[in-house]
Amino acid sequence: MKKVYYLKTCTTCTRILKDLNLPSEFTLQDIKSNPITADQLDEMKSLSGSYESLFSKRAKLYKEMDLKNQNLSERDFRHYILEHYTFLSRPVIIIDDSIFIGNSKKNIEAIKLAL
């Protein structure tokens, strides 16, 4: 499978996708207009090892809801990601059995090598 979960309105996501120039066999899913399903999130978790690794602690809601001062479990991370798209660290790129989460330079370089 070759899939990208991203936010069309996120300038960082669009810049990364433009830079990667992904082949046409990739499926792009804008998580705002087409929310991720529980099955999709569970599949991402099976590749990444945890829901926490998929969770964005930089999300505005994370600060507004004061989640940093709560002891969140894997179940909580899953719940919040499914509840609101901004909690998914973006972009998430799946290439076969590999998953790449977030927008760090190191991560983008790893995606380029995987392509």
ABEGO torsion letter per residue (X at the ends): XBBBBBBAABAAAAAAAAAAGBBAABBBBBAAABBBBAAAAAAAAAAAGBAAAABBAABAAAAAAGAAABBBBAAAAAAAAAABAAABBOBBBBBEABBBBEABAAAAAAAAAAX
